[in-house]
Amino acid sequence: MTQIIHALSEISDRYKALFVDLWGCVHNGITAYPDAVAALQAYRQAGGLVVLVTNSPKPRAGVAEQLVQFNVPRDAYDTIATSGDSARSAMFRGAVGEKIFFMGEWQRDAGFFEPLKLLHHPLNIERVPLDQAEGIVCCGPFDPMADPAVNRADFLYAKQKGMKLLCANPDIVVDRGEVREWCAGALARLYTEMGGESLYFGKPHPPIYDLARRRLTELGADISDSNILVIGDGPQTDIAGGMGEGLDSLFITGGLAAAETKTSHHPDEDALRSHNEKEKINPTYSIGRLR
């Protein structure tokens, strides 16, 4: 059974590094949670390292710029690992071909297609209409409020052509303030259900955790998995991902699962147990909000 705690400081001295989710934990898609920021600042001041591990399709530089807009201060974290960086690397290596059909919001997601300097011979990726494409790159829905089923016709065509769909953000939904929106993961799930092949690189899949560990190495840190704590509000992304990697986890119950866990300041113990059994997760710790 998960241990319900009231503050990160109760357990933080057991870990040398945190892999921290952003949306729903550190900010709500509009502005930062002050208590979460303070908790991360205190952890770093005590010598711990904070890696922000996010399913954002943006490169880490783009996420850093966004954090400034959300009032998340630079001293709240050390580095960033994004699903976008992991997926970009696969795209430029040819995971879905050179001619791709793009799904998302171009003004927001253009950074995904910036040349990847780490590769010696990246492919020359070309955005084309679906009927000319070799594969699909999905950074998100065209309309985050529309049911993913509106894409069925395009997905049926793509599946019949044998296209793979590269999913840059495995999240199914996200709450922007008080509004719940669909994410790329919902489209990838639909494509898979229809018989297509979706490729994932963010949480809960291994590539983003490999990237997060490399980010620690870039900081000069050699930290064993037993000294890393995963923090997040996504049962099937953050917590399932941490479990899959053999890492301890702290479940933020006041995010996506606030209603199911009856979280006000703290989760209801019976509701939390029922929720975790339904989701087949077993987080090491749980807390209402990161504080």
Helices and strands as residue ranges (DSSP letters): E 3-4, G 8-10, G 12-14, E 17-20, H 34-45, E 49-54, H 60-69, G 74-76, E 79-82, H 83-92, E 99-103, H 106-109, G 110-113, E 126-127, G 130-132, E 135-138, G 148-151, H 152-160, E 164-167, E 173-176, E 179-182, H 184-193, E 197-200, H 206-218, G 225-227, E 228-232, I 235-239, H 240-244, E 248-252, H 269-279, E 285-287
